[in-house]
Amino acid sequence: MTLKITVYSKSACPQCDSAKQLLKARSLDFEEVKIDDEAERLAFYAKCGPSVRQMPQIFINDQRVGGLSGLQAALTQLGR
């Protein structure tokens, strides 16, 4: 099964870097979308839901799995 993985990130974000490293270590392709502008980031958070206020935000097959811990859980569940 092919996974469509999108990582929404920002510059100078250790959690973002860790998420990308995890995906690379597992040889999983992903698209990165950097949102460094604060206003754009706040608008993005609003689209994700009321409790979303941090980066990275990761989507697998257009479903939000959350940040780094959500990514780890999703990959485990998918057997990746």
N, C-alpha and C positions, 0 to 999 in steps of 0.2 A: 504494500500500500504506500503510495507516494504521499508525503506530508507537505502541505503548504505552510511554511512557518514564517511569520513576520515578527520581527523584533523592533518595537518602538523604543528608541533610546535617546539619550542626550549626551553631550560631551562631559568629560570628567565625572563619570558615573561608574564606580567600581562594580556595582551589581550588574550593570549593563555589560561590562567587560566580561564578568564571570559567566553570564548567560551565553554570550557569544562564544566564549572559550569552550563551554560545555557542549554546545552544538557542533563546533568544529572538531572536538575530541571524539564525538560520536559519528563523525562524517555525515552530518545532516546539513543539507543546504537550507539557507534561510535568506530572507530579504531584510535588510536593515533600513528603517526609516528614522532618521535623526530629527528630533524636534527640539532645537536649542532656544527658539524664541519662547519666552515665558507665556505670552498671551496665547500663542498657538498651542502650547502645552496645556494650559488651563482649559481651552476649548476641547482639546482631545480628551482630557480627564472627564469633562462633563459628558461627553459622548459615551465613555466607558461605564459610567455609573457613579453614584454619589460617594462611594467609599474609596474611589481611585484617586490617589494623590502622589504617586511615585513612579519612577522609571526603574527598570524597564517594564513595559507591558508587552506580553507575548501572546500571539494568536496562533493557534494551530487549526488549519482548515477553517479559518474565519471565526473560530470560537476562542474567546479570551480565556487563557489559562492563568493569567496573573503575572507575577514577577518571577524571580529566580526559583523560589521554592515551588511555585505552581508549575513551572516548567519541569523541574525535577520530578514532581509527582506525576505529571502528564506523561513524561517519557517512560517512567517506570510502568505506568498503567498500560502504555502502548507496547511495552516490551522492547523499548529502544534504549 
